[in-house]
Structure formats: structure tokens, C-alpha cells
């Protein structure tokens, strides 16, 4: 991975759609356990195994500007 986009941002064609989605900053204003739709580019992914043996994932989501 280069850390930059050679041929343009991979989400550029979805810019209009993504601009209508909620932002991570605004999720704190939403009710607990509500379903929300966000979008972005996953820049980091980490998997752990819980005590019960189930996988759990943590990700860093980059913002589309």
C-alpha cells in the first residue's frame, strides 16, 4: 500500500451519496443501540479473539473529504 491514491480517491464516485450519511462525530447524538449508516475507507483493521472464542474486530475508518 502506498498511503496515497494514484488514480483518485476510491470513493469519489460515491461523494454525493456519502455526503448524506451520518458522521462519526454525530453518532453520539443518536439513541443507544440505534442502527446508523456511515461510510469511509478502512485504514486499519485489528482482530482479537474474545474470552468466549469469538472474533472481535476494531477498525479505523478514514473520512472522505
N, CA, C and O atoms as CSV, one atom per row, in Angstrom:
chain,resi,resn,atom,element,x,y,z
A,1,UNK,N,N,0.839,-1.170,0.000
A,1,UNK,CA,C,0.000,0.000,0.000
A,1,UNK,C,C,0.888,1.238,0.000
A,1,UNK,O,O,1.906,1.290,0.690
A,2,UNK,N,N,0.496,2.206,-0.764
A,2,UNK,CA,C,1.283,3.420,-0.902
A,2,UNK,C,C,0.939,4.485,0.133
A,2,UNK,O,O,1.790,5.303,0.483
A,3,UNK,N,N,-0.296,4.484,0.627
A,3,UNK,CA,C,-0.717,5.542,1.530
A,3,UNK,C,C,-1.255,6.749,0.792
A,3,UNK,O,O,-1.569,7.769,1.407
A,4,UNK,N,N,-1.364,6.642,-0.526
A,4,UNK,CA,C,-1.944,7.704,-1.336
A,4,UNK,C,C,-2.660,7.058,-2.515
A,4,UNK,O,O,-2.445,5.886,-2.824
A,5,UNK,N,N,-3.505,7.834,-3.160
A,5,UNK,CA,C,-4.300,7.305,-4.262
A,5,UNK,C,C,-3.713,7.788,-5.581
A,5,UNK,O,O,-3.670,8.992,-5.834
A,6,UNK,N,N,-3.263,6.870,-6.417
A,6,UNK,CA,C,-2.623,7.213,-7.677
A,6,UNK,C,C,-3.651,7.669,-8.708
A,6,UNK,O,O,-3.395,8.597,-9.475
A,7,UNK,N,N,-4.813,7.016,-8.726
A,7,UNK,CA,C,-5.808,7.320,-9.757
A,7,UNK,C,C,-7.038,8.036,-9.202
A,7,UNK,O,O,-8.105,7.960,-9.810
A,8,UNK,N,N,-6.926,8.712,-8.093
A,8,UNK,CA,C,-8.061,9.399,-7.489
A,8,UNK,C,C,-8.590,8.628,-6.294
A,8,UNK,O,O,-8.286,7.447,-6.124
A,9,UNK,N,N,-9.377,9.290,-5.476
A,9,UNK,CA,C,-9.923,8.679,-4.270
A,9,UNK,C,C,-10.879,7.552,-4.659
A,9,UNK,O,O,-11.700,7.728,-5.558
A,10,UNK,N,N,-10.785,6.397,-3.995
A,10,UNK,CA,C,-11.635,5.259,-4.376
A,10,UNK,C,C,-13.131,5.486,-4.130
A,10,UNK,O,O,-13.955,4.756,-4.681
A,11,UNK,N,N,-13.492,6.468,-3.327
A,11,UNK,CA,C,-14.904,6.748,-3.062
A,11,UNK,C,C,-15.417,7.991,-3.785
A,11,UNK,O,O,-16.533,8.439,-3.522
A,12,UNK,N,N,-14.628,8.547,-4.680
A,12,UNK,CA,C,-15.012,9.791,-5.361
A,12,UNK,C,C,-16.347,9.661,-6.095
A,12,UNK,O,O,-17.140,10.602,-6.104
A,13,UNK,N,N,-16.599,8.522,-6.701
A,13,UNK,CA,C,-17.846,8.362,-7.441
A,13,UNK,C,C,-19.067,8.277,-6.523
A,13,UNK,O,O,-20.202,8.386,-6.988
A,14,UNK,N,N,-18.839,8.082,-5.222
A,14,UNK,CA,C,-19.932,7.987,-4.250
A,14,UNK,C,C,-20.057,9.240,-3.386
A,14,UNK,O,O,-20.755,9.218,-2.372
A,15,UNK,N,N,-19.399,10.319,-3.765
A,15,UNK,CA,C,-19.344,11.530,-2.942
A,15,UNK,C,C,-20.734,12.068,-2.597
A,15,UNK,O,O,-20.981,12.428,-1.446
A,16,UNK,N,N,-21.635,12.128,-3.560
A,16,UNK,CA,C,-22.980,12.641,-3.287
A,16,UNK,C,C,-23.714,11.771,-2.275
A,16,UNK,O,O,-24.350,12.278,-1.351
A,17,UNK,N,N,-23.620,10.464,-2.457
A,17,UNK,CA,C,-24.289,9.536,-1.542
A,17,UNK,C,C,-23.701,9.643,-0.142
A,17,UNK,O,O,-24.444,9.705,0.838
A,18,UNK,N,N,-22.367,9.666,-0.036
A,18,UNK,CA,C,-21.710,9.710,1.262
A,18,UNK,C,C,-21.978,11.014,2.004
A,18,UNK,O,O,-21.984,11.034,3.235
A,19,UNK,N,N,-22.196,12.086,1.280
A,19,UNK,CA,C,-22.441,13.377,1.944
A,19,UNK,C,C,-23.778,13.382,2.682
A,19,UNK,O,O,-23.994,14.223,3.554
A,20,UNK,N,N,-24.678,12.458,2.347
A,20,UNK,CA,C,-25.976,12.379,3.021
A,20,UNK,C,C,-25.980,11.441,4.219
A,20,UNK,O,O,-26.986,11.345,4.921
A,21,UNK,N,N,-24.875,10.751,4.464
A,21,UNK,CA,C,-24.801,9.821,5.588
A,21,UNK,C,C,-24.439,10.550,6.872
A,21,UNK,O,O,-23.951,11.680,6.848
A,22,UNK,N,N,-24.683,9.896,7.975
A,22,UNK,CA,C,-24.308,10.429,9.273
A,22,UNK,C,C,-22.782,10.432,9.390
A,22,UNK,O,O,-22.103,9.697,8.673
A,23,UNK,N,N,-22.249,11.251,10.284
A,23,UNK,CA,C,-20.811,11.265,10.544
A,23,UNK,C,C,-20.543,10.622,11.894
A,23,UNK,O,O,-21.429,10.550,12.745
A,24,UNK,N,N,-19.333,10.161,12.081
A,24,UNK,CA,C,-18.977,9.534,13.346
A,24,UNK,C,C,-19.145,10.529,14.494
A,24,UNK,O,O,-19.573,10.152,15.585
A,25,UNK,N,N,-18.812,11.787,14.254
A,25,UNK,CA,C,-18.955,12.800,15.295
A,25,UNK,C,C,-20.408,12.939,15.751
A,25,UNK,O,O,-20.662,13.215,16.924
A,26,UNK,N,N,-21.356,12.753,14.844
A,26,UNK,CA,C,-22.775,12.902,15.178
A,26,UNK,C,C,-23.389,11.644,15.772
A,26,UNK,O,O,-24.529,11.692,16.232
A,27,UNK,N,N,-22.691,10.535,15.779
A,27,UNK,CA,C,-23.257,9.299,16.325
A,27,UNK,C,C,-23.548,9.423,17.813
A,27,UNK,O,O,-24.436,8.742,18.326
A,28,UNK,N,N,-22.822,10.272,18.506
A,28,UNK,CA,C,-23.049,10.448,19.946
A,28,UNK,C,C,-24.412,11.060,20.230
A,28,UNK,O,O,-24.924,10.936,21.342
A,29,UNK,N,N,-25.004,11.718,19.241
A,29,UNK,CA,C,-26.311,12.339,19.406
A,29,UNK,C,C,-27.455,11.365,19.135
A,29,UNK,O,O,-28.611,11.677,19.420
A,30,UNK,N,N,-27.150,10.199,18.592
A,30,UNK,CA,C,-28.175,9.215,18.235
A,30,UNK,C,C,-28.503,8.333,19.445
A,30,UNK,O,O,-27.668,8.156,20.331
A,31,UNK,N,N,-29.723,7.782,19.477
A,31,UNK,CA,C,-30.095,6.907,20.597
A,31,UNK,C,C,-29.201,5.663,20.656
A,31,UNK,O,O,-28.751,5.165,19.624
A,32,UNK,N,N,-28.952,5.173,21.861
A,32,UNK,CA,C,-28.170,3.956,22.035
A,32,UNK,C,C,-28.835,2.799,21.309
A,32,UNK,O,O,-30.061,2.704,21.264
A,33,UNK,N,N,-28.026,1.932,20.749
A,33,UNK,CA,C,-28.456,0.726,20.037
A,33,UNK,C,C,-29.279,1.003,18.787
A,33,UNK,O,O,-29.927,0.095,18.267
A,34,UNK,N,N,-29.267,2.236,18.296
A,34,UNK,CA,C,-29.959,2.532,17.044
A,34,UNK,C,C,-29.047,2.143,15.876
A,34,UNK,O,O,-27.824,2.116,16.013
A,35,UNK,N,N,-29.644,1.850,14.756
A,35,UNK,CA,C,-28.887,1.483,13.557
A,35,UNK,C,C,-28.556,2.740,12.772
A,35,UNK,O,O,-29.436,3.544,12.469
A,36,UNK,N,N,-27.270,2.904,12.442
A,36,UNK,CA,C,-26.808,4.060,11.692
A,36,UNK,C,C,-25.952,3.587,10.532
A,36,UNK,O,O,-25.301,2.546,10.614
A,37,UNK,N,N,-25.954,4.346,9.461
A,37,UNK,CA,C,-25.165,4.022,8.285
A,37,UNK,C,C,-24.093,5.089,8.112
A,37,UNK,O,O,-24.395,6.280,8.029
A,38,UNK,N,N,-22.828,4.650,8.057
A,38,UNK,CA,C,-21.707,5.554,7.827
A,38,UNK,C,C,-20.874,4.973,6.690
A,38,UNK,O,O,-21.055,3.812,6.324
A,39,UNK,N,N,-19.981,5.752,6.138
A,39,UNK,CA,C,-19.135,5.267,5.059
A,39,UNK,C,C,-17.753,5.872,5.123
A,39,UNK,O,O,-17.571,6.953,5.682
A,40,UNK,N,N,-16.784,5.192,4.562
A,40,UNK,CA,C,-15.420,5.680,4.541
A,40,UNK,C,C,-14.484,4.589,4.047
A,40,UNK,O,O,-14.930,3.555,3.551
A,41,UNK,N,N,-13.215,4.821,4.182
A,41,UNK,CA,C,-12.191,3.873,3.778
A,41,UNK,C,C,-11.564,3.292,5.036
A,41,UNK,O,O,-11.094,4.033,5.900
A,42,UNK,N,N,-11.555,1.966,5.140
A,42,UNK,CA,C,-10.923,1.321,6.298
A,42,UNK,C,C,-9.416,1.454,6.143
A,42,UNK,O,O,-8.828,0.954,5.185
A,43,UNK,N,N,-8.795,2.146,7.114
A,43,UNK,CA,C,-7.352,2.345,7.033
A,43,UNK,C,C,-6.578,1.437,7.982
A,43,UNK,O,O,-5.363,1.294,7.848
A,44,UNK,N,N,-7.282,0.812,8.954
A,44,UNK,CA,C,-6.614,-0.090,9.884
A,44,UNK,C,C,-7.648,-1.085,10.400
A,44,UNK,O,O,-8.779,-0.709,10.707
A,45,UNK,N,N,-7.260,-2.342,10.492
A,45,UNK,CA,C,-8.151,-3.390,10.963
A,45,UNK,C,C,-7.380,-4.281,11.914
A,45,UNK,O,O,-6.270,-4.719,11.609
A,46,UNK,N,N,-7.982,-4.553,13.089
A,46,UNK,CA,C,-7.347,-5.403,14.087
A,46,UNK,C,C,-8.367,-6.428,14.555
A,46,UNK,O,O,-9.502,-6.075,14.875
A,47,UNK,N,N,-7.974,-7.686,14.595
A,47,UNK,CA,C,-8.836,-8.757,15.079
A,47,UNK,C,C,-8.304,-9.272,16.399
A,47,UNK,O,O,-7.100,-9.473,16.560
A,48,UNK,N,N,-9.213,-9.485,17.348
A,48,UNK,CA,C,-8.863,-10.161,18.593
A,48,UNK,C,C,-9.847,-11.318,18.765
A,48,UNK,O,O,-10.895,-11.355,18.120
A,49,UNK,N,N,-9.503,-12.241,19.624
A,49,UNK,CA,C,-10.393,-13.337,19.979
A,49,UNK,C,C,-10.845,-13.096,21.415
A,49,UNK,O,O,-10.025,-12.930,22.318
A,50,UNK,N,N,-12.168,-13.079,21.614
A,50,UNK,CA,C,-12.721,-12.825,22.941
A,50,UNK,C,C,-12.525,-14.046,23.842
A,50,UNK,O,O,-12.113,-15.108,23.376
A,51,UNK,N,N,-12.821,-13.888,25.129
A,51,UNK,CA,C,-12.707,-14.993,26.077
A,51,UNK,C,C,-13.600,-16.163,25.691
A,51,UNK,O,O,-13.295,-17.314,26.006
A,52,UNK,N,N,-14.709,-15.867,25.005
A,52,UNK,CA,C,-15.613,-16.938,24.586
A,52,UNK,C,C,-15.192,-17.574,23.256
A,52,UNK,O,O,-15.886,-18.453,22.744
A,53,UNK,N,N,-14.059,-17.136,22.694
A,53,UNK,CA,C,-13.541,-17.711,21.464
A,53,UNK,C,C,-14.083,-17.091,20.193
A,53,UNK,O,O,-13.809,-17.589,19.101
A,54,UNK,N,N,-14.851,-16.010,20.309
A,54,UNK,CA,C,-15.425,-15.351,19.142
A,54,UNK,C,C,-14.501,-14.232,18.651
A,54,UNK,O,O,-13.869,-13.549,19.456
A,55,UNK,N,N,-14.423,-14.046,17.332
A,55,UNK,CA,C,-13.601,-12.937,16.826
A,55,UNK,C,C,-14.299,-11.595,17.064
A,55,UNK,O,O,-15.522,-11.492,16.968
A,56,UNK,N,N,-13.513,-10.586,17.372
A,56,UNK,CA,C,-13.996,-9.207,17.511
A,56,UNK,C,C,-13.043,-8.337,16.723
A,56,UNK,O,O,-11.828,-8.532,16.776
A,57,UNK,N,N,-13.590,-7.372,15.987
A,57,UNK,CA,C,-12.769,-6.530,15.124
A,57,UNK,C,C,-12.841,-5.079,15.554
A,57,UNK,O,O,-13.886,-4.592,15.987
A,58,UNK,N,N,-11.727,-4.403,15.428
A,58,UNK,CA,C,-11.632,-2.967,15.639
A,58,UNK,C,C,-11.100,-2.380,14.340
A,58,UNK,O,O,-10.163,-2.917,13.750
A,59,UNK,N,N,-11.692,-1.283,13.897
A,59,UNK,CA,C,-11.216,-0.678,12.664
A,59,UNK,C,C,-11.106,0.826,12.800
A,59,UNK,O,O,-11.790,1.455,13.608
A,60,UNK,N,N,-10.237,1.376,11.999
A,60,UNK,CA,C,-10.100,2.817,11.866
A,60,UNK,C,C,-10.682,3.179,10.522
A,60,UNK,O,O,-10.255,2.672,9.485
A,61,UNK,N,N,-11.666,4.067,10.550
A,61,UNK,CA,C,-12.362,4.461,9.336
A,61,UNK,C,C,-11.927,5.865,8.931
A,61,UNK,O,O,-12.127,6.829,9.669
A,62,UNK,N,N,-11.332,5.963,7.753
A,62,UNK,CA,C,-10.909,7.254,7.240
A,62,UNK,C,C,-12.096,7.996,6.655
A,62,UNK,O,O,-13.020,7.381,6.123
A,63,UNK,N,N,-12.071,9.273,6.749
A,63,UNK,CA,C,-13.161,10.109,6.272
A,63,UNK,C,C,-12.963,10.491,4.815
A,63,UNK,O,O,-11.837,10.691,4.360
A,64,UNK,N,N,-14.056,10.588,4.098
A,64,UNK,CA,C,-13.992,11.045,2.707
A,64,UNK,C,C,-14.170,12.551,2.698
A,64,UNK,O,O,-15.199,13.055,3.149
A,65,UNK,N,N,-13.186,13.274,2.193
A,65,UNK,CA,C,-13.274,14.741,2.125
A,65,UNK,C,C,-13.330,15.171,0.696
A,65,UNK,O,O,-13.407,16.367,0.414
